[in-house]
Amino acid sequence: MAQIKAPRGTQDMLPANASKWEEVESTLLATAKAYGFREIRTPVFESTELFQRGVGDLTDVVQKEMYTFEDKGGRSITLRPEGTAGAVRAAVEHGLLNDALPLKLCYLTSCYRYEKPQAGRLREFHQFGVECLGTGEPIADAQLILFARRIFDAFGLENIHLELNSIGCPHCRENYYNALREYFSAHLETLCETCRGRLEKNPMRILDCKSPVCKEIAAQAPVILDYLCDECREHFETVKGYLDAAEVPYTVNPRIVRGLDYYTKTVFEFICDDIGAQGTVLGGGRYDGLVEELGGKSVPALGFAMGLERLLMVLEAKQYAFEGDAAPAIYFCNIGQNALRLSLSLCDELLADGFAADLDLMGRSLKAQMKYANKIGALFTAVIGDDDIAGDCIKIKNMRTGEVYESNVADFAENFENLVIQSTLFEGEVENNG
């Protein structure tokens, strides 16, 4: 029979990489917790209407990329293409915005978009995201950007730069839309079919088109910063002032619009030059109208998301030193069934005490067991045979130093714990004296 393979645009997370992902996710959640964000988990699929209303029915995500299907009840269901809409929906549905504000949420989630697979972006991809709901103050924008930068600091990443823009509010964007319509109307026949459809309803989406022809036309289009109302301009200048005070370098890029319709005012991206054209590692901004659009009360909000595949690409390009899988503290090598039974019992006792312990499950020879223990990096081995049981003496070998210790069966767990403590102290003394 033909071998079944993973669908195009997906990948298996194999054990060799799983520990890297676990390390990255733990760092992200720990950083979020330090900033007061609490984890939220939402369903992998939602009502299609959620993304049509939240993300925007003229975005590429909704028009071209969503995995949408009809369930057995005749309901239109979509696999989530991003994390914000689901998090806001949950906050509204469960009344989380009735508590003290701001509401700070974070999540690690899988997302799904039907697009051409590329480096760091698959059809099934993973995001870390944060949402801060309930504050419209510019200081919140600045702190969120500092939070994002802190993530890169946590991984020791330096060659990543911040680009910043404001796309205004619905009031000042109307004047900007008129200017864009006038400009792009002169190029109507040259624009792609999708952008011709965007011209009347949301011409700013043309600025985000991936078509080389549309990109070339958009390069000379009016910029939003020339059309900001007084409130939006003041907000943007205040955000920049906070960043300047915190000595955060940035570049104002008036072409950043982000790919989702819910953004307002501040938008930003962190970009790495070391992973090619798809260099955006983290993006976010403010979305002051989204909560109300999804049925909640009118409260401002902001957030960001980063692709974990992209982050892993950057870390590997920078040769980040992952800790890797922890080696077992001890591996039991056995000769005979009686020894195997005792090893199983002692192994389980050590596991209950919090040690990583393992034993032979393959019926290998003693030589092969020792070879395997060395391969997996076991710190200690215990060799048990019938004579050892009869003599109530189990030999424990330190695989780093070659030293051999002895213990009776009854006190094995306690003796092993003391041995580990002593060996750790000894290694520490060597390091300190060195």
C-alpha positions in Angstrom: 0.0 0.0 0.0 1.1 3.6 -0.7 2.6 5.5 2.2 0.4 8.3 3.6 2.2 11.6 4.1 1.3 14.8 5.9 -0.8 17.2 3.9 1.1 19.9 1.9 1.8 22.9 4.0 2.0 21.0 7.3 4.9 19.5 9.2 5.3 17.0 12.0 7.0 18.2 15.1 9.5 15.4 15.7 11.1 14.7 19.1 14.4 16.3 18.0 12.6 19.7 17.6 9.9 19.3 20.3 12.3 20.3 23.1 13.2 23.5 21.1 9.6 24.4 20.8 9.0 23.7 24.5 11.9 26.0 25.5 10.7 28.8 23.2 7.1 28.5 24.4 8.1 28.4 28.1 10.2 31.6 27.6 7.3 33.4 25.9 4.8 32.5 28.5 7.2 33.4 31.3 7.8 36.8 29.7 4.1 37.4 29.3 3.4 36.5 32.9 6.0 39.0 34.0 4.0 41.7 32.2 0.7 40.6 33.8 -0.7 38.6 30.9 -2.8 35.4 31.6 -3.1 32.6 29.2 -6.4 31.9 27.3 -7.2 29.0 25.0 -10.0 29.1 22.4 -11.4 26.5 20.0 -9.5 25.7 16.8 -12.7 26.4 14.8 -15.2 29.2 15.1 -18.2 30.6 13.3 -17.1 31.9 9.9 -18.9 35.2 10.7 -16.4 35.9 13.5 -13.6 36.3 11.0 -15.7 38.0 8.3 -16.6 40.7 10.8 -13.4 40.7 12.8 -10.7 40.2 10.2 -12.5 41.9 7.4 -14.3 40.4 4.4 -12.0 42.2 1.9 -8.7 40.9 3.3 -6.8 38.2 1.6 -7.2 36.1 4.7 -11.0 36.0 4.3 -11.2 36.1 0.5 -8.6 33.6 -0.3 -7.0 31.8 2.6 -9.5 30.6 5.1 -10.3 26.9 5.6 -14.1 27.1 5.6 -16.6 24.3 5.6 -20.2 23.5 6.4 -20.7 21.1 9.4 -23.4 18.5 9.7 -25.7 21.0 11.2 -25.5 23.2 8.1 -23.4 25.9 10.0 -20.5 27.6 8.3 -17.3 26.9 10.3 -13.8 28.1 9.8 -10.5 27.0 11.2 -9.0 30.0 12.9 -6.6 32.0 10.6 -5.4 34.1 13.5 -5.8 34.4 17.2 -7.1 37.9 18.1 -10.7 37.5 16.9 -11.2 34.3 19.0 -9.7 35.8 22.1 -11.9 38.9 21.8 -14.9 36.8 21.2 -14.2 34.8 24.3 -13.6 37.9 26.4 -17.0 39.3 25.3 -18.9 36.1 25.6 -17.7 35.4 29.1 -17.9 38.9 30.5 -14.2 39.2 31.1 -14.4 42.9 30.3 -16.6 43.5 33.3 -13.7 42.9 35.6 -10.9 45.4 36.3 -9.3 46.7 33.2 -7.1 46.4 31.3 -7.7 42.8 30.5 -4.4 41.2 29.5 -4.6 37.9 27.6 -1.9 35.7 25.9 -2.0 32.5 23.9 0.0 29.9 22.1 -2.2 28.6 19.2 -2.2 26.9 15.9 -3.6 28.8 12.9 -4.7 27.7 9.4 -4.4 29.6 6.0 -4.6 28.2 2.6 -1.7 29.9 0.9 1.5 28.9 -0.9 3.8 27.3 1.7 7.0 29.4 2.2 9.8 29.6 4.6 8.5 30.1 8.1 4.8 30.2 7.0 2.9 26.9 6.4 -0.8 26.2 6.0 -0.8 25.1 9.6 1.4 27.5 11.5 1.7 28.5 15.2 1.4 31.9 16.9 2.2 33.5 20.2 -0.1 36.4 20.7 -1.1 38.9 23.4 -4.2 41.1 23.7 -4.6 44.1 26.0 -8.2 45.1 26.2 -9.7 48.2 27.8 -7.1 51.0 27.4 -6.7 53.7 24.8 -3.7 55.4 26.4 -0.5 55.8 24.3 1.6 54.4 27.2 -0.1 51.0 26.6 1.2 51.1 23.0 4.7 51.9 24.1 4.7 49.2 26.8 3.4 46.6 24.4 6.3 47.4 22.0 8.7 47.2 24.9 7.2 43.8 25.8 7.8 42.6 22.3 11.4 43.8 22.3 11.9 42.1 25.7 11.1 38.8 24.0 14.0 39.2 21.6 16.2 40.2 24.4 15.3 37.0 26.3 16.7 35.0 23.3 19.7 37.3 22.9 18.6 38.4 19.4 20.0 41.8 18.4 19.8 42.2 14.6 16.0 42.9 14.7 14.6 46.4 14.0 11.3 48.0 14.8 9.2 49.7 12.2 6.3 51.9 13.3 3.3 53.7 11.7 -0.2 55.1 12.4 -3.1 54.2 10.2 -5.4 56.6 11.9 -9.0 56.1 13.0 -12.2 55.7 10.8 -12.7 59.5 10.9 -9.4 60.5 9.4 -9.1 57.5 7.2 -12.1 58.6 5.2 -10.1 61.5 3.8 -7.2 59.2 3.2 -9.4 56.7 1.4 -10.6 59.5 -1.0 -7.0 60.4 -1.8 -6.2 56.7 -2.5 -9.2 56.2 -4.7 -8.2 59.2 -6.7 -4.7 58.0 -7.1 -5.4 54.4 -7.8 -8.3 55.2 -10.2 -5.6 56.5 -12.6 -4.1 53.0 -12.6 -7.3 51.0 -12.5 -6.6 48.9 -15.7 -3.2 48.0 -14.4 -4.3 46.8 -10.9 -4.9 43.2 -10.3 -8.5 42.0 -10.2 -8.6 41.7 -6.4 -7.4 45.3 -5.9 -9.9 46.7 -8.4 -12.6 45.2 -6.2 -11.0 46.8 -3.1 -10.9 50.3 -4.6 -14.3 51.5 -3.5 -14.8 49.7 -0.2 -11.2 49.6 1.3 -8.5 51.1 -0.9 -5.9 50.8 1.9 -5.9 47.1 1.3 -4.2 47.7 -2.1 -1.1 48.9 -0.2 -0.8 45.4 1.2 -1.2 43.5 -2.1 1.5 41.0 -2.8 1.3 41.5 -6.6 4.6 43.0 -7.9 2.6 45.3 -10.3 0.4 46.6 -7.5 3.4 47.0 -5.2 5.1 49.2 -7.8 2.0 51.4 -8.2 1.4 51.6 -4.5 5.0 52.8 -3.9 4.0 56.3 -5.1 0.5 56.4 -3.4 -0.3 59.0 -0.8 0.7 58.2 2.8 -1.6 58.0 5.8 0.6 60.2 8.0 -0.4 63.2 5.9 -4.1 62.7 6.6 -4.1 61.9 10.4 -6.6 63.9 12.5 -5.3 65.9 15.4 -6.2 63.1 17.9 -4.5 60.4 16.0 -1.4 62.5 15.3 -1.1 63.4 19.0 -1.5 59.7 19.9 1.3 58.7 17.5 3.6 61.5 18.6 3.1 60.5 22.2 3.8 56.9 21.5 7.1 57.9 19.8 7.9 60.1 22.7 7.6 57.2 25.1 9.8 55.1 22.9 12.4 57.8 22.6 12.4 58.2 26.4 13.0 54.4 26.8 15.7 54.6 24.1 14.0 52.2 21.8 15.2 52.7 18.2 12.6 52.6 15.5 11.9 53.6 11.9 8.7 55.3 10.9 7.4 53.3 7.9 4.3 54.9 6.4 3.7 51.8 4.2 2.9 49.5 7.1 -0.8 48.8 7.1 -0.9 45.2 8.5 -3.0 42.5 6.7 -6.1 42.6 8.9 -8.9 45.2 8.8 -9.4 45.6 12.5 -6.2 47.7 13.1 -6.4 51.4 14.0 -3.9 54.1 14.9 -0.6 52.5 16.0 0.8 49.5 13.9 4.2 48.1 14.2 6.5 45.2 13.0 9.7 43.7 14.2 11.8 42.6 11.2 14.9 40.4 11.0 17.1 40.8 7.9 18.7 37.3 8.3 15.8 35.2 7.0 15.2 36.6 3.6 12.2 38.5 2.2 9.8 37.1 4.7 11.5 38.9 7.5 8.6 40.1 9.7 8.9 38.1 13.0 6.3 40.0 15.0 3.5 42.4 14.2 0.8 44.2 16.0 -1.0 47.4 16.8 -4.1 48.9 18.1 -7.7 47.8 17.2 -10.0 50.1 19.0 -13.2 49.1 17.2 -12.9 45.3 17.2 -14.5 44.6 20.6 -17.7 46.5 19.7 -17.7 45.0 16.2 -17.9 41.5 17.8 -20.8 42.4 20.0 -19.0 43.8 23.1 -19.0 47.3 24.6 -17.0 50.0 23.1 -13.5 49.6 24.6 -10.1 50.3 23.0 -7.6 47.5 22.6 -4.2 46.5 21.2 -2.0 43.4 20.8 0.6 41.6 18.8 1.3 38.2 17.4 4.4 36.4 16.3 4.9 33.3 14.2 6.7 30.6 16.1 8.1 29.0 12.9 9.6 32.3 12.0 11.1 32.8 15.4 12.6 29.3 15.3 14.1 30.2 11.9 15.7 33.3 13.4 17.0 31.4 16.4 18.6 28.7 14.3 20.1 31.3 11.9 21.7 32.9 14.9 22.8 29.5 16.2 20.9 29.9 19.4 22.1 27.4 22.1 19.0 25.4 22.9 19.2 23.4 26.1 18.0 20.3 24.4 16.4 17.2 26.0 17.4 16.6 29.5 19.4 13.4 30.0 18.0 10.8 32.4 19.6 11.0 35.9 20.0 7.2 36.0 19.6 4.2 33.7 19.1 0.7 35.2 20.9 -2.1 33.4 19.6 -5.6 34.2 20.8 -9.2 34.1 17.8 -11.6 34.4 14.1 -11.4 35.3 14.6 -10.8 39.1 16.9 -7.9 38.3 14.4 -6.5 35.8 11.6 -6.6 38.4 13.7 -4.8 41.0 14.8 -2.3 38.4 11.2 -1.5 37.5 10.4 -0.9 41.2 13.5 1.2 41.9 13.0 3.2 38.7 9.4 4.0 39.6 10.4 5.0 43.1 13.0 7.5 41.7 10.5 8.9 39.2 8.1 9.5 42.1 10.8 11.4 43.8 11.2 13.7 40.8 14.2 12.1 39.1 14.3 11.2 35.4 15.0 7.5 35.4 14.7 4.7 32.8 15.5 1.0 32.3 16.0 -1.4 29.5 12.8 -2.3 27.6 14.3 -4.2 24.7 15.9 -7.3 26.3 19.4 -6.1 25.3 22.6 -7.7 26.5 24.4 -5.9 29.4 27.0 -4.5 26.9 24.3 -3.2 24.7 22.4 -1.7 27.7 25.5 0.2 28.8 26.1 1.4 25.2 22.5 2.7 25.1 22.9 4.4 28.5 25.9 6.3 27.1 24.1 7.2 23.9 21.2 8.8 25.7 23.5 10.7 28.0 22.5 9.1 31.3 24.4 10.7 34.2 24.5 7.5 36.3 23.9 3.8 35.6 22.9 1.0 38.0 23.8 -2.5 37.1 21.7 -5.2 38.8 22.1 -9.0 38.5 21.1 -12.0 40.7 24.3 -11.8 42.7 23.7 -8.1 43.4 20.3 -8.9 44.7 21.5 -11.8 46.8 24.3 -9.6 48.3 22.0 -6.7 48.8 24.5 -4.4 47.0 23.8 -2.4 43.9 26.6 -0.6 42.1 26.0 2.9 40.8 28.4 4.3 38.2 28.9 8.0 37.5 29.1 8.1 33.7 31.1 11.3 33.7 33.8 10.4 36.1 33.8 6.6 36.1 33.5 6.5 39.9 31.5 3.6 41.3 29.4 3.7 44.4 27.4 1.0 46.3 24.0 1.0 47.9 21.7 -1.5 49.6 18.3 -2.1 48.1 16.1 -0.6 50.9 17.9 2.7 51.0 18.7 3.0 47.3 16.5 6.0 46.5 17.8 8.0 49.6 21.4 7.1 48.8 21.0 8.0 45.2 19.6 11.4 46.1 22.5 12.1 48.4 24.9 10.9 45.7 23.4 13.4 43.2 23.6 16.2 45.8 27.2 15.4 46.5 28.2 15.1 42.9 26.5 18.5 42.1 28.3 20.2 45.0 31.6 18.6 43.9 31.2 19.8 40.3 30.2 23.3 41.5 33.4 23.5 43.7 35.5 22.5 40.6 33.8 25.3 38.6 34.2 27.9 41.3 37.8 27.0 41.9 38.6 27.0 38.2 
